[in-house]
Amino acid sequence: MNDSHFNQLEKIKILSRLKKIEGQIRGIQGMIIEERSCSDIMVQVAAAKSALNQVSKLILENHVNFCFAPSASFDDISQDMITEVMELILKFIK
């Protein structure tokens, strides 16, 4: 099964968020170079982690919607698909 089933709008949304996160990471690197306070740096690290979690949610939501699309009948949903989605959810919540 192909794991990536993004429409163009979803791709743009996810890539836009990832570019923002990339900027946040560069900002954190700059803060370390500038020897900013640990608390300021940790606030930015927490913000970047939260943003990355939001991207993970979007990707997971997209995958679940694809696997269990309203057009799919119960017979189309295999145990392998259910297992795959459950594994993704469990990885995400770690």
DSSP file (Angstrom, degrees, kcal/mol; ACC not computed):
  #  RESIDUE AA STRUCTURE BP1 BP2  ACC     N-H-->O    O-->H-N    N-H-->O    O-->H-N    TCO  KAPPA ALPHA  PHI   PSI    X-CA   Y-CA   Z-CA
    1    1 A M              0   0    0      0, 0.0     2,-0.4     0, 0.0     0, 0.0   0.000 360.0 360.0 360.0 135.7    0.0    0.0    0.0
    2    2 A N        -     0   0    0      1,-0.1     0, 0.0     2,-0.0     0, 0.0  -0.649 360.0-156.4 -74.5 125.5    1.3    3.5   -0.9
    3    3 A D  S    S+     0   0    0     -2,-0.4     2,-0.7     1,-0.1    -1,-0.1   0.641  72.1  72.6 -80.6 -14.5    1.5    5.4    2.4
    4    4 A S        +     0   0    0      1,-0.1    -1,-0.1     2,-0.0     2,-0.1  -0.889  43.9 152.8-112.0 111.8    1.2    8.9    0.9
    5    5 A H        +     0   0    0     -2,-0.7     2,-0.4     2,-0.0    -1,-0.1  -0.501  21.4 152.6-132.8  62.7   -2.2   10.0   -0.4
    6    6 A F        -     0   0    0     -2,-0.1     2,-0.1     4,-0.0    -2,-0.0  -0.773  36.3-140.7 -97.5 135.5   -2.1   13.8   -0.1
    7    7 A N     >  -     0   0    0     -2,-0.4     4,-2.4     1,-0.1     5,-0.2  -0.446  38.4 -97.4 -81.0 171.0   -4.1   16.0   -2.3
    8    8 A Q  H  > S+     0   0    0      1,-0.2     4,-2.4     2,-0.2     5,-0.2   0.877 123.4  51.0 -60.5 -40.7   -2.4   19.2   -3.4
    9    9 A L  H  > S+     0   0    0      1,-0.2     4,-2.5     2,-0.2    -1,-0.2   0.906 110.3  49.4 -64.1 -42.1   -4.0   21.4   -0.7
   10   10 A E  H  > S+     0   0    0      2,-0.2     4,-2.7     1,-0.2     5,-0.2   0.914 110.7  50.8 -63.1 -43.0   -3.0   19.0    2.0
   11   11 A K  H  X S+     0   0    0     -4,-2.4     4,-3.1     1,-0.2     5,-0.3   0.936 111.1  48.0 -58.9 -47.2    0.6   18.9    0.7
   12   12 A I  H  X S+     0   0    0     -4,-2.4     4,-2.3     1,-0.2    -2,-0.2   0.918 112.7  48.5 -61.5 -43.8    0.7   22.7    0.6
   13   13 A K  H  X S+     0   0    0     -4,-2.5     4,-2.0     2,-0.2    -2,-0.2   0.932 115.6  43.2 -62.6 -46.9   -0.6   22.9    4.2
   14   14 A I  H  X S+     0   0    0     -4,-2.7     4,-2.4     2,-0.2    -2,-0.2   0.927 115.0  48.4 -67.1 -45.8    1.8   20.3    5.6
   15   15 A L  H  X S+     0   0    0     -4,-3.1     4,-2.1    -5,-0.2    -1,-0.2   0.868 109.8  53.5 -64.4 -35.6    4.8   21.7    3.7
   16   16 A S  H  X S+     0   0    0     -4,-2.3     4,-1.8    -5,-0.3    -1,-0.2   0.925 110.2  46.8 -63.1 -45.1    4.0   25.2    4.9
   17   17 A R  H  X S+     0   0    0     -4,-2.0     4,-2.3     1,-0.2    -2,-0.2   0.902 110.9  52.2 -64.4 -40.1    3.9   24.1    8.5
   18   18 A L  H  X S+     0   0    0     -4,-2.4     4,-2.5     1,-0.2    -1,-0.2   0.872 107.1  52.6 -65.1 -36.0    7.2   22.2    8.1
   19   19 A K  H  X S+     0   0    0     -4,-2.1     4,-2.0     2,-0.2    -1,-0.2   0.891 109.1  50.0 -65.6 -38.5    8.8   25.3    6.6
   20   20 A K  H  X S+     0   0    0     -4,-1.8     4,-2.2     2,-0.2    -2,-0.2   0.908 111.0  49.1 -64.1 -41.6    7.7   27.3    9.7
   21   21 A I  H  X S+     0   0    0     -4,-2.3     4,-2.6     2,-0.2    -2,-0.2   0.901 107.3  55.1 -64.5 -40.4    9.1   24.6   11.9
   22   22 A E  H  X S+     0   0    0     -4,-2.5     4,-2.2     1,-0.2    -1,-0.2   0.905 108.5  48.9 -58.3 -41.6   12.3   24.7   10.0
   23   23 A G  H  X S+     0   0    0     -4,-2.0     4,-2.3     2,-0.2    -1,-0.2   0.887 109.0  52.6 -64.4 -39.6   12.5   28.4   10.7
   24   24 A Q  H  X S+     0   0    0     -4,-2.2     4,-2.2     2,-0.2    -2,-0.2   0.916 108.9  50.0 -61.5 -42.6   11.8   27.8   14.4
   25   25 A I  H  X S+     0   0    0     -4,-2.6     4,-2.5     2,-0.2    -2,-0.2   0.912 110.1  49.8 -63.9 -42.7   14.7   25.3   14.5
   26   26 A R  H  X S+     0   0    0     -4,-2.2     4,-2.3     1,-0.2    -1,-0.2   0.897 109.7  52.8 -61.9 -38.3   17.0   27.8   12.9
   27   27 A G  H  X S+     0   0    0     -4,-2.3     4,-2.2     2,-0.2    -2,-0.2   0.896 108.0  50.1 -62.4 -40.6   15.8   30.3   15.5
   28   28 A I  H  X S+     0   0    0     -4,-2.2     4,-2.1     2,-0.2    -2,-0.2   0.909 108.9  52.2 -64.8 -42.2   16.7   27.9   18.3
   29   29 A Q  H  X S+     0   0    0     -4,-2.5     4,-2.3     1,-0.2    -2,-0.2   0.925 110.1  49.3 -58.7 -43.8   20.1   27.4   16.8
   30   30 A G  H  X S+     0   0    0     -4,-2.3     4,-2.6     1,-0.2    -2,-0.2   0.884 107.4  54.3 -62.7 -39.0   20.6   31.1   16.7
   31   31 A M  H  <>S+     0   0    0     -4,-2.2     5,-2.8     2,-0.2     4,-0.3   0.885 109.1  48.5 -62.3 -38.9   19.5   31.4   20.3
   32   32 A I  H ><5S+     0   0    0     -4,-2.1     3,-1.1     3,-0.2    -2,-0.2   0.920 111.4  49.1 -67.8 -43.3   22.1   28.9   21.3
   33   33 A I  H 3<5S+     0   0    0     -4,-2.3    -2,-0.2     1,-0.3    -1,-0.2   0.903 112.6  48.4 -60.9 -40.5   24.8   30.7   19.4
   34   34 A E  T 3<5S-     0   0    0     -4,-2.6    -1,-0.3    -5,-0.2    -2,-0.2   0.499 112.1-125.1 -77.6  -3.3   23.8   33.9   21.0
   35   35 A E  T < 5 +     0   0    0     -3,-1.1    -3,-0.2    -4,-0.3    -2,-0.1   0.902  43.6 178.2  57.5  45.9   23.8   32.2   24.4
   36   36 A R      < -     0   0    0     -5,-2.8    -1,-0.1     1,-0.2     5,-0.0  -0.247  40.6 -72.0 -69.8 166.9   20.3   33.1   25.3
   37   37 A S     >  -     0   0    0      1,-0.1     4,-2.2     4,-0.0     5,-0.2  -0.238  36.8-123.7 -64.8 148.8   18.8   31.9   28.5
   38   38 A C  H  > S+     0   0    0      1,-0.2     4,-2.9     2,-0.2     5,-0.2   0.876 111.7  55.1 -59.6 -38.4   17.9   28.2   28.9
   39   39 A S  H  > S+     0   0    0      2,-0.2     4,-1.9     1,-0.2    -1,-0.2   0.909 107.8  48.5 -65.8 -40.0   14.3   29.0   29.7
   40   40 A D  H  > S+     0   0    0      2,-0.2     4,-1.7     1,-0.2    -1,-0.2   0.919 113.7  47.6 -62.9 -42.7   13.9   31.1   26.5
   41   41 A I  H  X S+     0   0    0     -4,-2.2     4,-2.4     1,-0.2    -2,-0.2   0.921 110.3  51.4 -64.7 -44.1   15.4   28.3   24.5
   42   42 A M  H  X S+     0   0    0     -4,-2.9     4,-2.5     1,-0.2    -1,-0.2   0.853 105.7  55.6 -64.6 -34.2   13.3   25.6   26.1
   43   43 A V  H  X S+     0   0    0     -4,-1.9     4,-1.9     2,-0.2    -1,-0.2   0.923 110.8  45.1 -61.6 -43.2   10.1   27.7   25.4
   44   44 A Q  H  X S+     0   0    0     -4,-1.7     4,-2.3     2,-0.2    -2,-0.2   0.863 111.1  52.6 -70.0 -35.9   11.0   27.7   21.7
   45   45 A V  H  X S+     0   0    0     -4,-2.4     4,-2.6     2,-0.2    -2,-0.2   0.920 109.7  49.6 -63.2 -43.2   11.9   24.0   21.7
   46   46 A A  H  X S+     0   0    0     -4,-2.5     4,-2.3     1,-0.2    -2,-0.2   0.894 110.3  50.5 -62.5 -39.9    8.5   23.3   23.3
   47   47 A A  H  X S+     0   0    0     -4,-1.9     4,-2.3     2,-0.2    -1,-0.2   0.908 111.0  48.3 -64.9 -41.6    6.8   25.4   20.6
   48   48 A A  H  X S+     0   0    0     -4,-2.3     4,-2.4     2,-0.2    -2,-0.2   0.904 111.4  50.2 -65.7 -41.2    8.7   23.5   17.8
   49   49 A K  H  X S+     0   0    0     -4,-2.6     4,-2.3     2,-0.2    -2,-0.2   0.914 111.0  49.2 -62.7 -41.9    7.7   20.1   19.3
   50   50 A S  H  X S+     0   0    0     -4,-2.3     4,-1.9     2,-0.2    -2,-0.2   0.912 110.9  49.7 -63.8 -42.5    4.1   21.2   19.5
   51   51 A A  H  X S+     0   0    0     -4,-2.3     4,-1.7     1,-0.2    -1,-0.2   0.897 110.6  49.9 -63.5 -40.3    4.1   22.4   15.9
   52   52 A L  H  X S+     0   0    0     -4,-2.4     4,-2.3     1,-0.2    -1,-0.2   0.875 107.6  54.1 -66.9 -36.7    5.7   19.1   14.8
   53   53 A N  H  X S+     0   0    0     -4,-2.3     4,-2.3     2,-0.2    -1,-0.2   0.879 105.7  53.7 -62.8 -36.9    3.0   17.2   16.7
   54   54 A Q  H  X S+     0   0    0     -4,-1.9     4,-2.1     2,-0.2    -2,-0.2   0.895 107.9  49.6 -64.4 -39.4    0.4   19.2   14.8
   55   55 A V  H  X S+     0   0    0     -4,-1.7     4,-2.4     2,-0.2    -2,-0.2   0.916 109.3  52.2 -64.0 -42.5    2.0   18.1   11.5
   56   56 A S  H  X S+     0   0    0     -4,-2.3     4,-2.8     1,-0.2     5,-0.2   0.907 108.1  51.6 -59.7 -41.6    1.9   14.5   12.7
   57   57 A K  H  X S+     0   0    0     -4,-2.3     4,-2.9     2,-0.2    -1,-0.2   0.914 109.2  49.9 -62.0 -43.2   -1.8   14.8   13.5
   58   58 A L  H  X S+     0   0    0     -4,-2.1     4,-2.4     2,-0.2    -2,-0.2   0.924 113.1  46.0 -61.1 -44.4   -2.5   16.2   10.0
   59   59 A I  H  X S+     0   0    0     -4,-2.4     4,-2.2     2,-0.2    -2,-0.2   0.921 114.8  46.8 -65.9 -44.0   -0.6   13.3    8.4
   60   60 A L  H  X S+     0   0    0     -4,-2.8     4,-2.8     2,-0.2     5,-0.2   0.920 112.0  50.6 -63.9 -44.2   -2.2   10.7   10.6
   61   61 A E  H  X S+     0   0    0     -4,-2.9     4,-2.6    -5,-0.2    -2,-0.2   0.917 110.4  50.1 -60.0 -43.3   -5.7   12.2   10.0
   62   62 A N  H  X S+     0   0    0     -4,-2.4     4,-2.1    -5,-0.2    -1,-0.2   0.919 112.1  47.6 -60.2 -44.3   -5.1   12.2    6.2
   63   63 A H  H  X S+     0   0    0     -4,-2.2     4,-2.8     2,-0.2    -2,-0.2   0.917 112.5  47.7 -66.2 -43.7   -4.0    8.5    6.3
   64   64 A V  H  X S+     0   0    0     -4,-2.8     4,-2.6     1,-0.2    -1,-0.2   0.927 111.9  50.7 -63.5 -43.7   -6.9    7.4    8.4
   65   65 A N  H  < S+     0   0    0     -4,-2.6    -1,-0.2    -5,-0.2    -2,-0.2   0.883 112.1  47.9 -61.9 -36.9   -9.3    9.2    6.2
   66   66 A F  H >< S+     0   0    0     -4,-2.1     3,-1.0    -5,-0.2    -2,-0.2   0.943 113.8  45.7 -67.5 -46.7   -7.8    7.6    3.1
   67   67 A C  H 3< S+     0   0    0     -4,-2.8    -2,-0.2     1,-0.3    -1,-0.2   0.862 124.5  32.6 -65.6 -35.9   -7.9    4.1    4.6
   68   68 A F  T 3< S+     0   0    0     -4,-2.6    -1,-0.3    -5,-0.2    -2,-0.2  -0.230  83.3 163.5-118.0  43.2  -11.4    4.4    5.9
   69   69 A A    X   -     0   0    0     -3,-1.0     3,-2.2     1,-0.1    -3,-0.1  -0.238  51.6-114.1 -59.9 148.1  -12.9    6.7    3.2
   70   70 A P  T 3  S+     0   0    0      0, 0.0    -1,-0.1     0, 0.0    -4,-0.0   0.776 116.7  61.6 -56.3 -25.2  -16.7    6.7    3.1
   71   71 A S  T 3  S+     0   0    0      2,-0.1     2,-0.3     0, 0.0    -2,-0.1   0.669  85.3  93.9 -76.2 -14.8  -16.5    5.1   -0.3
   72   72 A A  S <  S-     0   0    0     -3,-2.2     2,-0.2     2,-0.0    -5,-0.0  -0.607  70.1-142.2 -80.2 133.5  -14.8    2.0    1.1
   73   73 A S    >>  -     0   0    0     -2,-0.3     3,-1.3     1,-0.1     4,-0.7  -0.480  29.2-103.3 -86.8 165.9  -17.1   -0.8    2.1
   74   74 A F  G >4 S+     0   0    0      1,-0.3     3,-0.9     2,-0.2    -1,-0.1   0.858 123.3  57.9 -57.0 -35.2  -16.6   -2.9    5.1
   75   75 A D  G 34 S+     0   0    0      1,-0.2    -1,-0.3     3,-0.0    -3,-0.0   0.762  99.4  59.1 -67.6 -24.5  -15.2   -5.7    2.9
   76   76 A D  G <4 S+     0   0    0     -3,-1.3     2,-0.8     2,-0.1    -1,-0.2   0.682  86.9  87.0 -77.1 -17.9  -12.5   -3.3    1.5
   77   77 A I    <<  -     0   0    0     -3,-0.9     2,-0.2    -4,-0.7    -9,-0.1  -0.743  67.4-163.9 -89.8 111.7  -11.1   -2.7    5.0
   78   78 A S     >  -     0   0    0     -2,-0.8     4,-1.9     1,-0.1     5,-0.2  -0.498  32.6-116.3 -92.6 162.3   -8.5   -5.4    5.8
   79   79 A Q  H  > S+     0   0    0      1,-0.2     4,-2.7     2,-0.2     5,-0.2   0.845 117.4  59.8 -62.3 -33.3   -7.1   -6.4    9.1
   80   80 A D  H  > S+     0   0    0      2,-0.2     4,-2.6     1,-0.2    -1,-0.2   0.896 103.9  49.5 -62.3 -39.9   -3.7   -5.2    7.7
   81   81 A M  H  > S+     0   0    0      2,-0.2     4,-2.4     1,-0.2    -2,-0.2   0.922 112.0  47.7 -64.7 -43.7   -5.1   -1.7    7.2
   82   82 A I  H  X S+     0   0    0     -4,-1.9     4,-2.4     2,-0.2    -2,-0.2   0.920 113.0  48.7 -63.4 -43.7   -6.5   -1.7   10.7
   83   83 A T  H  X S+     0   0    0     -4,-2.7     4,-2.5     2,-0.2    -2,-0.2   0.917 110.8  50.9 -61.4 -44.5   -3.2   -2.9   12.1
   84   84 A E  H  X S+     0   0    0     -4,-2.6     4,-2.1     1,-0.2    -2,-0.2   0.923 111.6  46.5 -60.6 -45.9   -1.2   -0.3   10.1
   85   85 A V  H  X S+     0   0    0     -4,-2.4     4,-2.5     1,-0.2    -1,-0.2   0.910 112.2  50.7 -64.7 -41.9   -3.4    2.5   11.4
   86   86 A M  H  X S+     0   0    0     -4,-2.4     4,-2.6     1,-0.2    -1,-0.2   0.898 109.0  51.5 -63.7 -39.9   -3.2    1.3   15.0
   87   87 A E  H  X S+     0   0    0     -4,-2.5     4,-2.2     2,-0.2    -1,-0.2   0.905 110.3  49.4 -63.0 -41.0    0.6    1.1   14.7
   88   88 A L  H  X S+     0   0    0     -4,-2.1     4,-2.4     2,-0.2    -2,-0.2   0.920 111.2  49.0 -63.5 -43.8    0.8    4.6   13.4
   89   89 A I  H  X S+     0   0    0     -4,-2.5     4,-2.1     1,-0.2    -2,-0.2   0.927 111.2  49.5 -61.6 -44.7   -1.5    5.9   16.3
   90   90 A L  H  < S+     0   0    0     -4,-2.6     4,-0.5     1,-0.2    -1,-0.2   0.877 111.3  49.0 -64.7 -37.7    0.7    4.1   18.9
   91   91 A K  H >< S+     0   0    0     -4,-2.2     3,-0.8     1,-0.2    -1,-0.2   0.903 111.0  51.9 -64.4 -40.5    3.9    5.6   17.4
   92   92 A F  H 3< S+     0   0    0     -4,-2.4    -2,-0.2     1,-0.2    -1,-0.2   0.874 108.0  49.1 -66.2 -38.2    2.3    9.0   17.4
   93   93 A I  T 3<        0   0    0     -4,-2.1    -1,-0.2     1,-0.2    -2,-0.2   0.495 360.0 360.0 -85.7  -1.1    1.2    8.9   21.1
   94   94 A K    <         0   0    0     -3,-0.8    -1,-0.2    -4,-0.5    -2,-0.1   0.515 360.0 360.0 -66.4 360.0    4.6    7.8   22.4
